[in-house]
Amino acid sequence: MNVRGTIECWDKPLTIMDYDALKDHELIDATTIGLKGSPTNIYKSFAPPVKEPGMMLEGSGKETTDKLAHMLTSKHII
């Protein structure tokens, strides 16, 4: 959608079609819509592991940058 199409649609009416509005249509079957008709199956749900809190380095100058470089090197990041 480009900007012109978005602007043209801004004032047009919006019609929401739910099951009650479409239930008498010949192509609508209650077993093929909603949760019953969803092809998605959830086998496992989990929360991601909690990460450790970060560390703030205070100060400025060569000592702080050397400390940061040492930390990153020890963790094999650089």
Beta strands, then each sheet from edge to edge (+ up, - down):
end
